[in-house]
Amino acid sequence: MVDKGGCAGRIEAAHMADPCSKGMGTKASDRNCIPLCHYHHALHTAKGWSALGITREQGTAMAAQYWRNWPGRKAWERANG
């Protein structure tokens, strides 16, 4: 999102809606999130992915790629199954 400008605040996990990884009243798994600054996370929460210029499918693909490339993934998977 840096290329879109307006970034402000700390980095937060923006979770993708994934009914397979969450239950009623819980958030989606951290496997299904992308890092956004506070400003863009709030924009996404208020207006949806289209406010960021991406589709839900693109966001889901970004989350999967981020998870695959995250340096701590293997250690997290060993610890959490």
Stockholm file with secondary structure:
# STOCKHOLM 1.0

chainA/1-81         MVDKGGCAGRIEAAHMADPCSKGMGTKASDRNCIPLCHYHHALHTAKGWSALGITREQGTAMAAQYWRNWPGRKAWERANG
#=GR chainA/1-81 SS CGGGCCCCSCEEEEECCCTTSCCTTCCCCGGGEEEEEHHHHHHHHHHCGGGGTCCHHHHHHHHHHHHHHCTTHHHHHHHHC
#=GC SS_cons        CGGGCCCCSCEEEEECCCTTSCCTTCCCCGGGEEEEEHHHHHHHHHHCGGGGTCCHHHHHHHHHHHHHHCTTHHHHHHHHC
//
